[in-house]
Amino acid sequence: MVLRCQEPSVLEHAKFHSGILAFQIKFTSYFLNQWKDYDEDTRKFIQSKIDLIKQNPFRFPKHEGYRFVFKVKLSVEQKYSRLMYAVFMPDQQHITILGIFERSADYKDFERIFKELRK
């Protein structure tokens, strides 16, 4: 599972183990579009956060009001943002990277994307 400065695939086939659970990483099209627009340094920074998620998906705080959605604090392009991901979505073997959302927008894009994925 390597994202290093290349476009990640929609579904990573490499499994990783977190304790006794094994997860696969999925990416939303929203995140993939964001990934294309970032420079190499930003991609490396985001990749380092995804590596931490792979090590322990429950290490970051939960997003308030959502049971299995977590957020990682980021400063991307000098804007305070959050990398949001859902554990056990769409099923118990997956972690879905939802995207990077600006705090100033009150996570409205996140809510829209999350509702689309829940359908």
MDTraj code that builds the backbone (N, CA, C; nanometers):
import mdtraj as md
import numpy as np

residues = "MET VAL LEU ARG CYS GLN GLU PRO SER VAL LEU GLU HIS ALA LYS PHE HIS SER GLY ILE LEU ALA PHE GLN ILE LYS PHE THR SER TYR PHE LEU ASN GLN TRP LYS ASP TYR ASP GLU ASP THR ARG LYS PHE ILE GLN SER LYS ILE ASP LEU ILE LYS GLN ASN PRO PHE ARG PHE PRO LYS HIS GLU GLY TYR ARG PHE VAL PHE LYS VAL LYS LEU SER VAL GLU GLN LYS TYR SER ARG LEU MET TYR ALA VAL PHE MET PRO ASP GLN GLN HIS ILE THR ILE LEU GLY ILE PHE GLU ARG SER ALA ASP TYR LYS ASP PHE GLU ARG ILE PHE LYS GLU LEU ARG LYS".split()
xyz = np.array([
    [0.0858, -0.1183, 0.0000],
    [0.0000, 0.0000, 0.0000],
    [0.0884, 0.1219, 0.0000],
    [0.1099, 0.1808, -0.1147],
    [0.1968, 0.2966, -0.1260],
    [0.1261, 0.4039, -0.2061],
    [0.1158, 0.5227, -0.1481],
    [0.0559, 0.6346, -0.2190],
    [0.1621, 0.7328, -0.2641],
    [0.2821, 0.7111, -0.2301],
    [0.3909, 0.8045, -0.2461],
    [0.3870, 0.8799, -0.3777],
    [0.3317, 0.9975, -0.3756],
    [0.3330, 1.0935, -0.4867],
    [0.2785, 1.0383, -0.6171],
    [0.1968, 0.9398, -0.6071],
    [0.1293, 0.8910, -0.7258],
    [-0.0183, 0.8804, -0.6912],
    [-0.1005, 0.8720, -0.7911],
    [-0.2434, 0.8664, -0.7648],
    [-0.2777, 0.7326, -0.7017],
    [-0.3446, 0.7351, -0.5859],
    [-0.3820, 0.6080, -0.5245],
    [-0.4937, 0.5427, -0.6040],
    [-0.4963, 0.4129, -0.6008],
    [-0.6041, 0.3429, -0.6693],
    [-0.7320, 0.3565, -0.5876],
    [-0.8445, 0.3347, -0.6504],
    [-0.9730, 0.3488, -0.5827],
    [-0.9843, 0.2483, -0.4687],
    [-0.9328, 0.1300, -0.4886],
    [-0.9335, 0.0297, -0.3824],
    [-0.7943, -0.0304, -0.3728],
    [-0.7338, -0.0152, -0.2578],
    [-0.6028, -0.0752, -0.2365],
    [-0.6250, -0.2215, -0.1985],
    [-0.5546, -0.3093, -0.2646],
    [-0.5733, -0.4510, -0.2388],
    [-0.4839, -0.5022, -0.1265],
    [-0.3837, -0.4263, -0.0909],
    [-0.2945, -0.4695, 0.0160],
    [-0.3680, -0.4584, 0.1494],
    [-0.3696, -0.5655, 0.2230],
    [-0.4326, -0.5639, 0.3549],
    [-0.3274, -0.5256, 0.4581],
    [-0.3713, -0.4645, 0.5655],
    [-0.2829, -0.4406, 0.6773],
    [-0.3593, -0.4778, 0.8024],
    [-0.2867, -0.5050, 0.9071],
    [-0.3477, -0.5531, 1.0300],
    [-0.3349, -0.4486, 1.1387],
    [-0.4435, -0.4240, 1.2070],
    [-0.4467, -0.3357, 1.3221],
    [-0.4937, -0.4210, 1.4387],
    [-0.4006, -0.4661, 1.5195],
    [-0.4379, -0.5588, 1.6256],
    [-0.4829, -0.6882, 1.5626],
    [-0.6073, -0.7264, 1.5853],
    [-0.6596, -0.8504, 1.5272],
    [-0.7468, -0.8235, 1.4051],
    [-0.7712, -0.6957, 1.3753],
    [-0.8544, -0.6616, 1.2605],
    [-0.7689, -0.6378, 1.1370],
    [-0.8168, -0.6812, 1.0225],
    [-0.7481, -0.6563, 0.8961],
    [-0.8355, -0.5635, 0.8127],
    [-0.7767, -0.4550, 0.7619],
    [-0.8521, -0.3567, 0.6855],
    [-0.7930, -0.3383, 0.5467],
    [-0.8794, -0.2968, 0.4557],
    [-0.8364, -0.2499, 0.3255],
    [-0.8732, -0.1025, 0.3182],
    [-0.7921, -0.0259, 0.2460],
    [-0.8158, 0.1181, 0.2335],
    [-0.8898, 0.1453, 0.1033],
    [-0.9938, 0.2287, 0.1113],
    [-1.0649, 0.2772, -0.0064],
    [-1.0570, 0.4289, -0.0050],
    [-1.0689, 0.4887, -0.1224],
    [-1.0658, 0.6342, -0.1343],
    [-1.1898, 0.6793, -0.2105],
    [-1.2488, 0.7887, -0.1657],
    [-1.3620, 0.8449, -0.2397],
    [-1.3088, 0.9183, -0.3625],
    [-1.3954, 0.9357, -0.4592],
    [-1.3557, 1.0121, -0.5780],
    [-1.3250, 1.1573, -0.5388],
    [-1.3915, 1.2070, -0.4373],
    [-1.3664, 1.3424, -0.3860],
    [-1.2203, 1.3548, -0.3408],
    [-1.1735, 1.2558, -0.2638],
    [-1.0346, 1.2568, -0.2179],
    [-0.9378, 1.2413, -0.3355],
    [-0.9694, 1.1547, -0.4296],
    [-0.8802, 1.1335, -0.5437],
    [-0.8647, 1.2613, -0.6260],
    [-0.9726, 1.3377, -0.6403],
    [-0.9642, 1.4661, -0.7103],
    [-0.8781, 1.5654, -0.6324],
    [-0.8898, 1.5649, -0.5014],
    [-0.8061, 1.6513, -0.4189],
    [-0.6589, 1.6116, -0.4335],
    [-0.6336, 1.4816, -0.4312],
    [-0.4973, 1.4282, -0.4374],
    [-0.4256, 1.4784, -0.5632],
    [-0.4959, 1.4826, -0.6752],
    [-0.4372, 1.5269, -0.8020],
    [-0.3897, 1.6717, -0.7956],
    [-0.4588, 1.7528, -0.7164],
    [-0.4281, 1.8958, -0.7113],
    [-0.3149, 1.9319, -0.6158],
    [-0.2725, 1.8397, -0.5306],
    [-0.1688, 1.8713, -0.4322],
    [-0.0293, 1.8548, -0.4908],
    [0.0642, 1.9356, -0.4395],
    [0.2030, 1.9220, -0.4820],
    [0.2677, 1.8037, -0.4096],
    [0.3905, 1.7733, -0.4457],
    [0.4571, 1.6548, -0.3929],
    [0.4771, 1.6605, -0.2414],
    [0.5138, 1.7768, -0.1880],
    [0.5343, 1.7891, -0.0437],
    [0.4049, 1.7667, 0.0334],
    [0.2965, 1.8212, -0.0174],
    [0.1669, 1.8030, 0.0475],
    [0.1248, 1.6574, 0.0422],
    [0.1498, 1.5921, -0.0695],
    [0.1166, 1.4499, -0.0815],
    [0.1962, 1.3663, 0.0185],
    [0.3234, 1.3976, 0.0355],
    [0.4047, 1.3247, 0.1339],
    [0.3501, 1.3433, 0.2745],
    [0.3093, 1.4657, 0.3052],
    [0.2532, 1.4951, 0.4369],
    [0.1236, 1.4170, 0.4595],
    [0.0353, 1.4173, 0.3608],
    [-0.0907, 1.3430, 0.3718],
    [-0.0627, 1.1932, 0.3803],
    [0.0338, 1.1462, 0.3019],
    [0.0702, 1.0043, 0.3051],
    [0.1170, 0.9636, 0.4445],
    [0.1919, 1.0513, 0.5120],
    [0.2385, 1.0191, 0.6471],
    [0.1205, 1.0023, 0.7424],
    [0.0157, 1.0828, 0.7248],
    [-0.1039, 1.0696, 0.8083],
    [-0.1795, 0.9410, 0.7763],
    [-0.1859, 0.9051, 0.6478],
    [-0.2518, 0.7795, 0.6093],
    [-0.1748, 0.6601, 0.6653],
    [-0.0424, 0.6701, 0.6687],
    [0.0382, 0.5633, 0.7288],
    [0.0044, 0.5457, 0.8771],
    [-0.0182, 0.6571, 0.9475],
    [-0.0572, 0.6490, 1.0886],
    [-0.1957, 0.5859, 1.1040],
    [-0.2853, 0.6176, 1.0125],
    [-0.4191, 0.5574, 1.0149],
    [-0.4072, 0.4063, 0.9957],
    [-0.3189, 0.3637, 0.9053],
    [-0.3005, 0.2203, 0.8809],
    [-0.2477, 0.1502, 1.0053],
    [-0.1596, 0.2154, 1.0797],
    [-0.1034, 0.1541, 1.1999],
    [-0.2099, 0.1343, 1.3074],
    [-0.2952, 0.2345, 1.3248],
    [-0.4004, 0.2261, 1.4256],
    [-0.5144, 0.3202, 1.3855],
    [-0.6180, 0.2689, 1.3228],
    [-0.7250, 0.3558, 1.2747],
    [-0.8032, 0.4265, 1.3860],
    [-0.7872, 0.3833, 1.5095],
    [-0.8624, 0.4420, 1.6200],
    [-0.7806, 0.5420, 1.7011],
    [-0.6639, 0.5817, 1.6514],
    [-0.5749, 0.6709, 1.7257],
    [-0.6197, 0.8160, 1.7246],
    [-0.6942, 0.8582, 1.6240],
    [-0.7353, 0.9973, 1.6113],
    [-0.8752, 1.0169, 1.6698],
    [-0.9094, 1.1413, 1.7047],
    [-1.0404, 1.1650, 1.7674],
    [-1.1565, 1.1411, 1.6708],
    [-1.2673, 1.1009, 1.7300],
    [-1.3899, 1.0817, 1.6518],
    [-1.4465, 1.2166, 1.6131],
    [-1.5159, 1.2168, 1.5003],
    [-1.5885, 1.3368, 1.4590],
    [-1.7204, 1.3366, 1.5350],
    [-1.7490, 1.4453, 1.6011],
    [-1.8657, 1.4547, 1.6876],
    [-1.9951, 1.4223, 1.6120],
    [-2.0725, 1.3335, 1.6706],
    [-2.2003, 1.2965, 1.6112],
    [-2.1937, 1.1776, 1.5175],
    [-2.0743, 1.1231, 1.4946],
    [-2.0578, 1.0093, 1.4037],
    [-1.9817, 0.9000, 1.4775],
    [-2.0333, 0.7795, 1.4696],
    [-1.9796, 0.6708, 1.5498],
    [-1.8415, 0.6221, 1.5041],
    [-1.8237, 0.6012, 1.3752],
    [-1.6979, 0.5458, 1.3260],
    [-1.6284, 0.6382, 1.2263],
    [-1.6467, 0.7674, 1.2407],
    [-1.5783, 0.8656, 1.1563],
    [-1.4764, 0.9379, 1.2426],
    [-1.3546, 0.9443, 1.1909],
    [-1.2442, 1.0043, 1.2650],
    [-1.1852, 1.1186, 1.1842],
    [-1.1140, 1.2078, 1.2534],
    [-1.0554, 1.3235, 1.1863],
    [-0.9110, 1.3425, 1.2298],
    [-0.8294, 1.3823, 1.1329],
    [-0.6878, 1.4075, 1.1546],
    [-0.6642, 1.5559, 1.1283],
    [-0.6046, 1.6243, 1.2234],
    [-0.5768, 1.7668, 1.2053],
    [-0.4671, 1.7863, 1.1018],
    [-0.4910, 1.8775, 1.0094],
    [-0.3943, 1.9104, 0.9042],
    [-0.3939, 2.0609, 0.8816],
    [-0.2834, 2.1082, 0.8282],
    [-0.2779, 2.2430, 0.7741],
    [-0.2297, 2.2267, 0.6306],
    [-0.3232, 2.2349, 0.5367],
    [-0.2923, 2.2148, 0.3956],
    [-0.3091, 2.3484, 0.3247],
    [-0.2041, 2.3886, 0.2546],
    [-0.2031, 2.5155, 0.1821],
    [-0.2409, 2.6311, 0.2746],
    [-0.1876, 2.6268, 0.3961],
    [-0.2057, 2.7284, 0.4997],
    [-0.3512, 2.7464, 0.5407],
    [-0.4286, 2.6391, 0.5316],
    [-0.5673, 2.6390, 0.5769],
    [-0.5841, 2.5244, 0.6754],
    [-0.6500, 2.5535, 0.7856],
    [-0.6769, 2.4481, 0.8825],
    [-0.7814, 2.3542, 0.8259],
    [-0.7455, 2.2275, 0.8181],
    [-0.8311, 2.1275, 0.7552],
    [-0.8304, 2.0002, 0.8375],
    [-0.9161, 1.9093, 0.7994],
    [-0.9225, 1.7777, 0.8621],
    [-0.9286, 1.6705, 0.7542],
    [-0.8439, 1.5701, 0.7687],
    [-0.8522, 1.4490, 0.6872],
    [-0.9531, 1.3602, 0.7585],
    [-1.0628, 1.3315, 0.6922],
    [-1.1703, 1.2537, 0.7539],
    [-1.1725, 1.1136, 0.6928],
    [-1.1934, 1.0144, 0.7787],
    [-1.2017, 0.8770, 0.7315],
    [-1.3032, 0.8000, 0.8149],
    [-1.3598, 0.6985, 0.7546],
    [-1.4609, 0.6158, 0.8208],
    [-1.4090, 0.4731, 0.8318],
    [-1.4175, 0.4187, 0.9514],
    [-1.3799, 0.2798, 0.9764],
    [-1.5064, 0.1963, 0.9642],
    [-1.4926, 0.0764, 0.9114],
    [-1.6044, -0.0157, 0.8899],
    [-1.7005, 0.0366, 0.7833],
    [-1.6485, 0.1069, 0.6844],
    [-1.7357, 0.1588, 0.5793],
    [-1.6754, 0.1239, 0.4446],
    [-1.7381, 0.0592, 0.3558],
    [-1.8780, 0.0177, 0.3562],
    [-1.9048, -0.1098, 0.4355],
    [-1.7999, -0.1813, 0.4761],
    [-1.8186, -0.3018, 0.5563],
    [-1.7053, -0.3103, 0.6578],
    [-1.7000, -0.4191, 0.7321],
    [-1.6052, -0.4295, 0.8421],
    [-1.4609, -0.4511, 0.7996],
    [-1.4352, -0.4733, 0.6737],
    [-1.2978, -0.4928, 0.6278],
    [-1.2351, -0.3664, 0.5701],
    [-1.3072, -0.2547, 0.5687],
    [-1.2583, -0.1360, 0.4987],
    [-1.2480, -0.0125, 0.5870],
    [-1.1532, 0.0706, 0.5497],
    [-1.1437, 0.2077, 0.5974],
    [-1.1556, 0.2932, 0.4717],
    [-1.2449, 0.3898, 0.4744],
    [-1.2645, 0.4763, 0.3587],
    [-1.2121, 0.6148, 0.3912],
    [-1.1147, 0.6597, 0.3121],
    [-1.0641, 0.7961, 0.3240],
    [-1.1654, 0.8847, 0.2520],
    [-1.2347, 0.9687, 0.3283],
    [-1.3434, 1.0484, 0.2729],
    [-1.2941, 1.1726, 0.2013],
    [-1.1908, 1.2365, 0.2554],
    [-1.1383, 1.3572, 0.1924],
    [-1.0790, 1.4511, 0.2956],
    [-1.0344, 1.5654, 0.2463],
    [-0.9785, 1.6703, 0.3312],
    [-1.0769, 1.7864, 0.3272],
    [-1.1194, 1.8274, 0.4445],
    [-1.2258, 1.9263, 0.4557],
    [-1.1790, 2.0444, 0.5395],
    [-1.2093, 2.1641, 0.4922],
    [-1.1712, 2.2853, 0.5635],
    [-1.2634, 2.3065, 0.6826],
    [-1.2030, 2.3469, 0.7928],
    [-1.2836, 2.3751, 0.9118],
    [-1.3740, 2.4958, 0.8895],
    [-1.3253, 2.5921, 0.8123],
    [-1.4021, 2.7154, 0.7928],
    [-1.5337, 2.6914, 0.7198],
    [-1.5434, 2.5802, 0.6473],
    [-1.6664, 2.5489, 0.5730],
    [-1.7630, 2.4655, 0.6561],
    [-1.7330, 2.4465, 0.7844],
    [-1.8190, 2.3697, 0.8756],
    [-1.8465, 2.2278, 0.8257],
    [-1.7541, 2.1722, 0.7515],
    [-1.7616, 2.0329, 0.7062],
    [-1.8849, 2.0032, 0.6206],
    [-1.9361, 2.1022, 0.5493],
    [-2.0557, 2.0795, 0.4669],
    [-2.0291, 1.9790, 0.3557],
    [-1.9109, 1.9849, 0.2939],
    [-1.8772, 1.8866, 0.1904],
    [-1.8710, 1.7467, 0.2507],
    [-1.8170, 1.7364, 0.3720],
    [-1.8098, 1.6062, 0.4395],
    [-1.9501, 1.5475, 0.4565],
    [-2.0418, 1.6279, 0.5061],
    [-2.1774, 1.5781, 0.5301],
    [-2.2426, 1.5303, 0.4013],
    [-2.2216, 1.6037, 0.2934],
    [-2.2787, 1.5647, 0.1641],
    [-2.2183, 1.4319, 0.1162],
    [-2.0868, 1.4205, 0.1231],
    [-2.0188, 1.2981, 0.0767],
    [-2.0560, 1.1793, 0.1642],
    [-2.0625, 1.2010, 0.2948],
    [-2.0963, 1.0922, 0.3856],
    [-2.2370, 1.0406, 0.3585],
    [-2.3311, 1.1306, 0.3335],
    [-2.4685, 1.0890, 0.3021],
    [-2.4735, 1.0097, 0.1723],
    [-2.3951, 1.0513, 0.0723],
    [-2.3907, 0.9783, -0.0553],
    [-2.3377, 0.8370, -0.0369],
    [-2.2363, 0.8217, 0.0465],
    [-2.1781, 0.6901, 0.0688],
    [-2.2695, 0.5984, 0.1496],
    [-2.3515, 0.6559, 0.2330],
    [-2.4423, 0.5753, 0.3166],
    [-2.5579, 0.5158, 0.2369],
    [-2.5849, 0.5687, 0.1179],
    [-2.6974, 0.5197, 0.0369],
    [-2.6728, 0.3806, -0.0149],
])
top = md.Topology()
chain = top.add_chain()
for i, resn in enumerate(residues, 1):
    res = top.add_residue(resn, chain, resSeq=i)
    for name in ("N", "CA", "C"):
        top.add_atom(name, md.element.get_by_symbol(name[0]), res)
traj = md.Trajectory(xyz[None], top)
